[in-house]
Amino acid sequence: MIRNNLIRLVTLLLALVILGGCDRINNKEVPAYTVRINLGTYALWNTYGVAGVGDYKIFNRGLGLPANFPYNANTFTGYGGVLLMMALNMNEGGYAPTAYDAACPVENSPNITVGIDAENFDAVCPKCGSRFDVLMGAGGPKSGVALTSRLGMRLYVVRQATGGGYIITSY
């Protein structure tokens, strides 16, 4: 009797663990492309970086964004460009520069990139209408096909440089 109850309990716990894994957000749908944007000096960061909460920039080498950015042979902007935003960073415990691939993970095309809704700082896909929380939710889906499909935006690494700015990479 005790053994049967123990087996049922273990089976139930195992089922809960397996089913609980289905709630994860897939933020790897957008293909992994190399990213390296060097904003590692005060001058570059003050010109092309982000300062206040919700401040953002789009880096896309093919489109020449931002204008006049000094792209070179060692600069790579991912699959659909890079969205750099001053957002909540759980690892830092406050607001810090955070970077995402700008391609919508639902559409999964380098030519369909999100824009920012100025009222609430959501990233919004112009094609499918999916919304992503890039200010406080690490690029997680808020609505649309992205939410029902559990697709989030691909995150990139933002490291503080010794020269006073930051370097954005995919590694």
Secondary structure as the mmCIF struct_conf table of DSSP 4:
data_model
#
loop_
_struct_conf.conf_type_id
_struct_conf.id
_struct_conf.beg_label_comp_id
_struct_conf.beg_label_asym_id
_struct_conf.beg_label_seq_id
_struct_conf.end_label_comp_id
_struct_conf.end_label_asym_id
_struct_conf.end_label_seq_id
HELX_RH_AL_P HELX_RH_AL_P1 ILE A 2 GLY A 20
HELX_RH_3T_P HELX_RH_3T_P1 GLY A 21 ASP A 23
STRN STRN1 ASN A 26 ASN A 26
BEND BEND1 VAL A 30 VAL A 30
STRN STRN2 VAL A 35 THR A 41
HELX_RH_AL_P HELX_RH_AL_P2 TYR A 42 TYR A 48
BEND BEND2 GLY A 49 GLY A 49
BEND BEND3 GLY A 52 GLY A 52
TURN_TY1_P TURN_TY1_P1 VAL A 53 GLY A 54
STRN STRN3 TYR A 56 PHE A 59
STRN STRN4 ASN A 60 ASN A 60
TURN_TY1_P TURN_TY1_P2 ARG A 61 GLY A 64
STRN STRN5 LEU A 65 LEU A 65
BEND BEND4 PRO A 66 PRO A 66
TURN_TY1_P TURN_TY1_P3 ALA A 67 ASN A 68
TURN_TY1_P TURN_TY1_P4 ALA A 73 ASN A 74
STRN STRN6 PHE A 76 THR A 77
TURN_TY1_P TURN_TY1_P5 GLY A 78 GLY A 80
STRN STRN7 VAL A 82 ASN A 89
TURN_TY1_P TURN_TY1_P6 MET A 90 GLY A 93
STRN STRN8 GLY A 94 ASP A 101
STRN STRN9 ALA A 103 ALA A 103
TURN_TY1_P TURN_TY1_P7 PRO A 105 GLU A 107
TURN_TY1_P TURN_TY1_P8 PRO A 110 ASN A 111
STRN STRN10 THR A 113 THR A 113
STRN STRN11 GLY A 115 ILE A 116
TURN_TY1_P TURN_TY1_P9 ALA A 118 ASN A 120
STRN STRN12 ALA A 123 VAL A 124
TURN_TY1_P TURN_TY1_P10 PRO A 126 CYS A 128
STRN STRN13 ARG A 131 ASP A 133
BEND BEND5 LEU A 135 GLY A 137
TURN_TY1_P TURN_TY1_P11 ALA A 138 GLY A 139
STRN STRN14 GLY A 140 SER A 143
BEND BEND6 GLY A 144 GLY A 144
HELX_RH_AL_P HELX_RH_AL_P3 VAL A 145 SER A 149
TURN_TY1_P TURN_TY1_P12 ARG A 150 ARG A 150
STRN STRN15 LEU A 151 LEU A 151
HELX_LH_PP_P HELX_LH_PP_P1 MET A 153 ARG A 154
STRN STRN16 LEU A 155 GLN A 160
TURN_TY1_P TURN_TY1_P13 THR A 162 GLY A 163
STRN STRN17 GLY A 164 THR A 169
#
